[in-house]
Amino acid sequence: MSLWQLALVAWGVMALVMLVLWAIQCRTRNAGTVDVAWAFGTGAVGVWFALGGTGESDARKWLVAALIAIWGVRLGAFLYKRVMSEAEDGRYRYLREYLGERANLFHFGFYQVQATWTLLFALPVWAAAAAPGAGLAWTDALGVAIWIAAVAGESVADGQLARFKQDPANKGKICDVGLWRWSRHPNYFFEWFHWFAFLAFAAASPYWWVPALGIVSVYVFVVHITGIPWTEQQNLRSKGDAYVEYQRTTSKFFLWPPRSTGAAVESSG
């Protein structure tokens, strides 16, 4: 199938899934399900793109399909457990309170935007599977190594944050242990780093620029538009001056040794 055919089918399915979940959140008042659907959806669309594309190597197709599937299941399961066991994420709760009666309309658009983003995030997987050659190359081994390091790092960061929150003594405190002492958002950092794996897979492909552009786009959106800005605003509202000090001593995005002084480290990420 052509990429356009693959994308049209994937968009139709994801738009329907997001519509159903939006209707459910209207009743439950928990918009965190959009994050769960995005993670599972990106993994599923990635598998669809990898196996349905025109790549020459079945081995590479199945390899990248397996990797994006594992990534999606791990992240989706982690987010599902958090969404089902906690109150609505403070970011969405704030928007619900701020928008009032317009909140459900906003969330409808937001859910549908996320449906489209699953396709955009999965495009690097399509490009990786389309790399020429019937067999595997050393760049594929490099891709696997990057994927393992990134997923392991994100898993460690997620686990450290979850254990910190589970301790009643840490209620209202800032998680600044482990990787969270080196970056305010190590989970986002490793999530971004994960996409370098598909650039390695696509190194010999004429579509290598797709994962390269994806890496740049993810960085811009996560660091400057959606992920970190929203999270930091919520943390400042809920933790105040303590979070301001955390910002001064800890890198925003990239892993960097913490500062013991009040000097700013915003340039680190």
Salt bridges, closest charged atoms under 4 A:
ASP35 OD2 - ARG91 NH2 3.77
GLU88 OE2 - ARG96 NH2 2.77
ASP89 OD1 - ARG91 NE 2.92
ASP140 OD1 - ARG60 NE 2.95
GLU154 OE2 - ARG74 NH2 3.68
ASP158 OD2 - ARG74 NH2 2.95
GLU232 OE2 - ARG184 NE 2.89
GLU232 OE2 - HIS185 NE2 2.75
GLU245 OE1 - ARG248 NH1 3.75
GLU266 OE2 - ARG184 NH2 3.24
GLU266 OE1 - LYS252 NZ 3.84
